[in-house]
Amino acid sequence: MESGYLTKYIDILKRYTKEEFTEKQMDITMLDLGINSFRVIEMMIVLEGEFGINFPDSIITADLFHSPKTFYDGLMKVIEADKNQ
């Protein structure tokens, strides 16, 4: 995981969790972290603005939002695809 992106992602994620979040919790479900579907969409919009990207419709699935790790992996795919254009 690229540390600069990961650090920024975790800083944003912490705004939406009900308790202090650490990198060790990347595999916990979003719901277990207190992040419901409305908060996930809000977070996605913030990430798009922060990283200057747009999540394509094809990647926006329930699997993407399962855990902080799956969301981060999706974010990195979008960032990498954006770099390669």
JODAGI-V334933 format. One record per residue. RES is the residue in one small letter. PHI is phi in degrees with one decimal (999 if undefined). OMEGA is omega in degrees with one decimal (999 if undefined). Layout:
<<RES,PHI,OMEGA> <RES,PHI,OMEGA>>
This chain:
<<m,999,179.3> <e,-71.3,-169.5> <s,-64.5,179.8> <g,-63.0,177.7> <y,-65.3,-177.7> <l,-63.9,179.5> <t,-60.6,179.7> <k,-64.6,178.6> <y,-60.1,-179.3> <i,-64.5,177.0> <d,-59.7,178.0> <i,-69.8,-180.0> <l,-57.5,-178.7> <k,-59.6,178.4> <r,-66.1,-172.5> <y,-110.3,-178.2> <t,-89.2,-178.4> <k,-80.9,178.0> <e,-129.9,178.3> <e,-58.7,-177.7> <f,-105.1,174.6> <t,-128.4,-179.8> <e,-58.2,179.7> <k,-66.5,-177.8> <q,-98.7,-175.2> <m,-61.3,-177.7> <d,-95.9,177.5> <i,-71.6,179.7> <t,-67.0,178.1> <m,-58.2,-179.8> <l,-62.1,178.1> <d,-65.4,176.6> <l,-86.9,180.0> <g,86.3,-179.1> <i,-105.0,179.2> <n,-87.4,-174.2> <s,-62.3,178.6> <f,-66.0,179.8> <r,-68.8,178.2> <v,-63.4,179.9> <i,-64.7,177.0> <e,-59.7,179.2> <m,-64.3,179.1> <m,-61.2,179.0> <i,-64.8,177.5> <v,-63.2,179.1> <l,-61.9,178.2> <e,-59.0,179.0> <g,-67.6,-177.2> <e,-66.6,-176.4> <f,-100.4,178.6> <g,65.1,-178.2> <i,-129.4,171.5> <n,-130.3,175.7> <f,-72.1,177.9> <p,-70.0,-179.8> <d,-53.9,-176.2> <s,-63.6,-177.9> <i,-95.7,-175.5> <i,-82.6,179.7> <t,-134.9,176.7> <a,-60.4,179.1> <d,-61.7,179.2> <l,-58.7,-173.6> <f,-94.7,-177.0> <h,-61.8,-176.0> <s,-146.5,175.1> <p,-56.4,179.9> <k,-67.2,-179.7> <t,-65.2,177.7> <f,-67.5,178.4> <y,-64.3,178.4> <d,-60.1,177.3> <g,-64.9,177.4> <l,-57.9,-178.8> <m,-65.6,176.0> <k,-62.1,180.0> <v,-67.1,179.0> <i,-61.6,179.8> <e,-63.5,178.4> <a,-62.5,179.6> <d,-66.0,178.4> <k,-65.1,-175.2> <n,-84.7,179.0> <q,-90.0,999>>
